[in-house]
């Protein structure tokens, strides 16, 4: 049981750290305009709706890399039912994504693509995670 809990906790921690790091890179490449009041929801919505595609791709990339890396780590630690662990970690990333998308509206294409891409990444991670399960079964 300890291994299962550790797998999920460490997978989520890695996912969160990766999201923060990759989005920080995105913010350095696409800094906030001077004078933008981030507490003003209308100003933030207008800003996000006008973001260049590169800035949005940094965000989506962060979510996808986090889903993959966090899920794979969870699969590696748990060494069983990889899709379950990929789905738990990826589901939490997806939940955070949906909360983010609802808090600050994004362009519709971005919202739809992000959600679908994360779901696809969860399944891909589960498939890739089977190598950890099969290698531990061989040991």
ABEGO torsion letter per residue (X at the ends): XAAAAAAAAAAAAAAAAAAAAAAAAAAAABBBBBGBBAABAAAAAAAAAABBAAAAAAAAAAAAAAAAAAAAAAAAAAGBGAAAAAAAAAAAAAAAAAAAAAABBBBAAAAAAAAAAAAAAAAAAAAAAAAAAAAAAAX
